[in-house]
Amino acid sequence: MSDSKRSFRVIVVGGGVVGLTASHCLQKAGIDHVVLEKRAVVAPPEGASIALYAHGSRILHQLGCLEAVEKACVPGRNWLTRGPDGKKYMDNGYFQHLQDNHGSSLLVLERREFLQILYDQLPDKTYIKTSSGVKDVKTVAGGVVVTLLNGDIERGDMVVGCDGVYSLVRSFMWDEANRAVPGLITVKEKTTIKTRWKSLIGVAPNIPELGDLDVTVVNNTGRSLLALSQPDRAYFFFIFRVDEPFTWPKRANYTEKDAEDLAQQFADQPVSDTLVFGELWKRRIRGALVPLEEGVLSHWHHGRIVLAGDSAHKVTPNIALGGNSGIESVVVLCNHLQRMLQDGGVAKPTDAALDAVFAAYQSERLKRMQNILAVSSLITKVQAWDTPWHRFMSIWVLPLQADRTTADQMGEIIRKGPKLEYVDLKGFPKGRIPFDDEKAGERERGLKGVGIAASKPISSVLLLLRSLGALLAFLLVWHGTRLAFAANV
């Protein structure tokens, strides 16, 4: 079929969380597409866990996936923070507060299982092509041509790069951009994605010492350990500051020996009062050492190529916003595509029409992702005591906040999450903090009594001053106890 007679078609490169979500969204919009995944299976036994906040769960509800996700996991109970010796110094009811605020708590499940759910719940699986690695991407008159490693050709009207932080599609986009507008993509932008941290990640059977529904964070200088427990599983991220930070295109290819050597070096790190990391590592079902990249690009599109997920924005995992952010981005992109096709009245959008859609998508997402990057980076540094100031925040400031304050602060991010504008939301539970896209009156009623962080956007400076005020009052009364603790850690 000639391109002029073919219906509008999207080529999605990458069949991970973002690519499979894209297929769901495109199918809901009635948009023809193909998802090209280089691996032979859609849910390989890789990675550790994925955590879904209410803004991600709300989208999954629209896609018909939330029920299966909820059956695969149990909402968390407590957030426990421990010092280098494994002793607890903060116990926060974070997850129940999330549930109260948004009608949905934080859902944690194995990444592999989540991918399988996304695939199994697709209305039509024929849009997904595995063993379809990409060799080349070219923009041609009125469309795009993607050449696969096996020699097959895919033709369409646009390409969405959902192929991760080392995106091949992004490299082709950069080349085309600099050919069309010399100097558009600078070295500064190409090196925006930086690697300052690495992590031992893994999945293990449930370990009683971790509880069955808790998140444990162990703070230490230059490193932190995050363990998430479920009744039948435990997921862990042992995060270390790298000796020498680096940027794209350098890539750390850690081996099994690298992982084992690092795990043995820190095997005696306490995870709790009764567990050391070596025990957790020994019981692992699988584990690996991976780099943790972070950064947000300035250009997410050029011509008929657009990026979504880690190919455009990447954050560290400490506060669990990476997967949610990738889902959000593809939802916003599909909202703009659906609106263009519905309102434009044309079957084949022009270059200019697509450029306008991509620009609107980036405009809607860029500032939010810059904020999420800043929050994620700060939490990573605080948990790893990156500087004396971050250590001070971890030991003195955060434990002094009211129990629900952290959840209310996260509510500032959650409530601004997008939804699919062309799919009904009926049946998704409501909490005390309505989403921004809900009725203004409902939002005003829901915010009564929720707390300072949920009432309106509060600058980080004001939040810090509030916490420091609490700190001063605390020290005046109880200075001896905390000073003794600080001296020991």
N, C-alpha and C positions, 0 to 999 in steps of 0.2 A: 504494500500500500504506500502511495506517495505521501510525503510529509504534509502536503496541502489537504489531503483527504483524511489524514489521521486525526483523531480527537486529541485534545490537550493531554500531554503525558509527562509525568514527573519521573525522573530517574533518581532513586535514593541509593546512595553508596554507603554501605554499612548496615548490618542487620542486628546491632546490639539493642540496648534499651531505647535509644533515641530513634533508630531506624524502624524498629517494630512498632513503636508508638506512632511514628509517621504513617505507617501503613494503616493503622487503625483510624487515624484522623482523616486520611485521604479517602478511605473507603466510606466513612461516614459522610464525607462531602460529595461522594460520587465521582471522584477524580481518578482517572486511569493512571497507573504508575507501576513501577517495578522496584523491588528492594534487592540489591546485590550484596550478598554476604560472602566473603572469601572463605570462611570456614565451611567444613562439610556438614556441621550441625548448628542449629540456632542457639542451643543452650550448652556450650562446652563447660566442662568442670574446671572453671577458672574463677579467680577473684574470691572474695569472701562474702560480704553481705551487702544489701542495699536497704536504706531506711527511707520511709515515705511519710512525710508530714501531711497535714490535712489538705494543703493546696495540691499536693500530688495525688492524694487519695480521691479528692473531688474529681479530678480529671479521669482517674481510673474508673470511678463510678460512671461517668459519662460514656466511657468506652466499653463498659460491661465486664471489667476485669476485677473490680474491687472485691466482690464476694469471694472469688477464688483466692485472692491475696489474703483476705481476712481468715480464711480457713487454713491457710498455710502458716500462720503465726499467731502469737498472742501479744496484745499490747504490753509494753513495759510497765514496771511498777516504780522503781526508785533509781535515781542517779546518785551513785556513790563516788565521792572524790577521796583519794588516798594520797598520802605522802610517799617519799621514796622507801620508807620502811614498811609500806603496806597498811599502815594504820589509817583508819577512816577519820577525816576531819570535816566532811560535809555529807549530809544525807538529804537529798532534795526530792520532793514529790512531783518532779517535772512532768511525768507522763500523765498523771491524773489531772494536773492543771491544763495540759494541752487538750485533754479530752473535754474538760469543762469549757474551755475557751472556744473550741472549734468543732465540737461534736465528734472529733476523731483524734486519736492519740498518734504516737509515732509507731509505725508498723515496721518491724525488722524481719527480714527473711533472707535466705541464701540467694545471691545474685543469679546463680544458675537456675534456681527454681522460679524466680521472678521472670526470667527470660522465657522459660517454658510456658508459664501462664500467659504472657503476652502473645506468644505464638499460638497456643491452644485456643485462645479466645478470639482469634481473628475470624471475621465472618467468611473470608475467602483466603485460603492459604496459597493459592496459585500465584499471588503477587510476589511471593518470596522465592528467590533463587539462591540456593547455597552453592558452595564450590564455584563462586563467581567473582574471583579477584579481578580488580581493575588494572589495566595496563596504561590506558590513555584516555584523556577527556579533551574533547575539542568542541569549540563553539563554531557552528556553521550558520549560513544564512537562514534565519528563522528557526533555529533549533540547536540541538546538541547531539554529538555522537560519542558514545562511550565504547571503547574497545576493551574486551576482557582478555585475561591471560590465555584463555583457550582459543582465542581468535574470534569469538562471537562478537557481534555488534548490537548494541542497544541504541535506538534512536528515540529522542524525546524533545521536549520544549525547554526543559530546565534540569539542572542537577542540584541535588541537596547533598552536601558532604556531611554525613553522620558517621564518619570513619575515624573518630577519635583524635587524641591530642597530637599525634604524628600524622595527621591527615594527608593522604596523597591528593585528594581533591583540592585541598587548600593550596598545595604546591602548584597545581595546574592553574588555579585561579590567580595566584600571585604572578605567574608567568604571563598569563593573558593580560592582566591589569597593567603590568609594566611595559608590555608591548604596545598597548593602546595609549597609555598615559605614562611615559617614562618618568621614573622616580616616585610613582604613586605609593608603592609598597616599599618602605624604607627598611634598612637594616635594623633600625630601632624597633619597628613593628615586628619584624621577623623574629627578633630575640625577646619579644614580650613574654613568652612562655618561659618561666624560670623553674629550675629544680633546686630547692633549698633543703628538701626533706626526702627521706626514703622510709620504707616501712616493711617490716615483716608482717604479712597478712596470712590469715588462715581460717580454716573451719575445723572444729573439733566436736566430739560428742559433748553432751551436757556434762558439766563438772560441778558437783555439789558446792564446792567452795566459792563458785561465782554466783550462786543463787540460780533461780530459774527464769526470772523476768527482770533482771537488773542490768543497768549499764554501769560499769566500773571504769573510772579514769584514775590512773596512777601518774602523778606528776613527778618530774625529776629534772635535773639540769641538763638541757640539751636533748631530752628524750621524753616521751610519754607513752603510756600504754592504755589502749581503749579496748575493753572486752564487753561484748553484748551477749547476754544469755537468753536462751529460749528453753522450753521444757525438754527438747531433744537435741539442741545444738548450742554451740558457743562460737562466736566469731571474734576475731581479735585483730588489732592493728597496733603493732609495736613500732612507734615512729621515732626516727632519729634525725638529727640535723646532719647534713652531709658535710664532709670536711671542706670541700671546695664547691660552692654553688656553680651551676652552669646553665646555659640557655640552649634553645633550639639553634642549630640542628643536632648538637651533641645529644646522644641518647645512652643512658645507662642500661647495659644488657647484663643484669645480674644472673649468676649461675646458681644451681642448687648448692654448690659448695660455698658460694658467697653467703647464701641464706643460712646454711648450717653453721658456718664459722661465726657469724654474727649472733645467731641464737645461742651458741655455746658460750660466747663471750659474756652474754648477759643472762645466762640461765638462772643465776641466783637472784634476779630482780624480783622482789615480792610483788605479787598481784593482789594479795589480801593478807589477812593475819595468818592464813593457813595454806597459802599456795604460792609457789614461785613460778616464774615464766617457763623454766625448763620443763616442769611437769605439764604445762599447757602445750608446749611445743612437741613434747614426746607423744602426747595423745592425739595429735592433729590427724585429721583425715587427709588434709592436704595443706600445703603452705608454700609461700614464695616470698622473695624479696623484690620489691618494686619501687621505682621512683615515684615521687609525688609532685607532679608539675602543678603550677598555678599561674594564672594570668588571664587577661581579657583583651582580645584583639580590638583594633580600631576599625578595621574593614572586614565586614562579615559577608560581603558579596561583591561581585563584579560581573557585568554582562548577564549571562544566564546561569551563573553558578552562585550558590548561596550556601553558607555554612550553618550548622546547628549542633548544639551540644558541645562536647569537649574540643571539637575542631575550632570553635570560636571562643569558648570560655571554659576554664578548668580551675577547680578549687580543691583545697585539701579536704580530707574526709572527717575532720574532728567534730564538726557540728552537723554533718550528714546532709549537706545541701546540694551536692553535685548531681546526683541522679534526678532529684526533683527539678533542678534547673534545666537539665537537658530536656526533660519532658515538657516543661513550660515553654521552652524556646520553639519546639516543633509545633506545639499547639498554637502559639501566636502566629507563626509563619502560615500555618494552614488556615487560620482565621482570615488572614489577609488574602490568601489565594482564593478561598471560597467566596469572599466578598467581591473580589475582582471579577471572577467568572460569573457570579450571579448578577451583579449590578452592571457589568460592562456590556453584556449582550453580545459578546464576540466569542467565537469558539477558540480562536488562536490569538492570544495576547501578543502585542508587539514587544520589541526590546524595551521601549520606553515604559510600557505598562508594567512589565515585570520588574524593571529597575525601580519604579515607584513603589511596588509591593515590597520589594526587598528592603528599600530604604525605610519604609514605614515599620517593617518588622524590626530592623536594627534599632531604629529610634525608640521603639517601645521597650526593647529589651536591654539596651546598652547600660543605662544608668543603674538599673536594678542589678545587673550582673556585676558592675563595679562595686556596688554596695555589698553584695553577697560575697564577693572576693575579699573585701576588706574585713568583713565579719569573720569569715572562715580563717583568714590568715591570722587575725588577732587571737582567735581561740587556740589555734595551733601553737602560737608563740606563748600564750599564757600557760597552756598545759605543759609545755616543754621548758618553762622558765627560761625563755630565750635571753632575757636580760634581767637584771635585778628588779626593774620596774614590773616586768611580767610576773616574776615570782611574788612580788608584793601584791599584785592584783589577785593572784591565785590563792594566796594564804590569808590575806587580810580583807580584801574588798568583796570578792564574790561570796564567801561564806556569811557575810554580814547582811546581804540582801534578804528581803522577805522571801519566804519559801516559794511564792508564786511569781516573783519578779522575773526570773530567767524565762519562764514560759510566756509571761506577758511581753517581754522584749522580743522573743521569737515570734510572737503574734504580730509584730510590726511587719515582719517578712511574710508570714503566712497569709494575712488578710489581703495583701496586695497581689496574691497569685492570680493568674488568668484562668479562664475556663474556655472550653470550646463554645463559641458563640452560636453555633448552629445545631447544638445537641441539647436536649432537655436535661435539667438537673434534678428533676423530681425524685424524691426519696433519699437524697443525701442529708444526713443529720445536721442540725444546727447547734451552735454553741453560743456562748455569751458574747463573742466577738464576731459580728457578721463580716463577710468579705466586702471589700470596697465596691464590688460590682453589684452588691445587693442594695435594696432600697435604703435611702438615707435615713428615713424615720426608724426603720428597723435597726439600723446601725446605732443610732443615738440611744435607743432603748437598751440595746444589748451591752453598750459600753458602761452603763451605770454600775459603779462599784468594781469594775474590772481592775483598775489601777492605772498609775501614771503612764506606763509604757504603752498601754493599749488605747488611751484616750485620744492621742494624736501623735504624729511623729515627734519624737523627742531626740534632740541631738545627743551624740555620745558624750559631749562635754557636760551637759546637764545631768545625764545619768551618772557620770563619774563623780561630779560634785555631790550628788545625792548620796552616793555610796561612801564617799570620803567623809561626808558629814556624819553618817552612821558610824564610820570607823572611829572618828574622833570621840564621839559619845561613848562608844564601846571601850576605847582605851582608857578613858577617864575613870571608868568603873572597874574594868576587868583587866587592866594592863598586864598584871603578873602572869596570868594563865597563858595568854597568847604569846607573850614574849618568850616564855619558856619553851613553848612548842616551836616557835620560829628558830630558836637557837639550836634545837635538835635536828631540824631538817635542812 
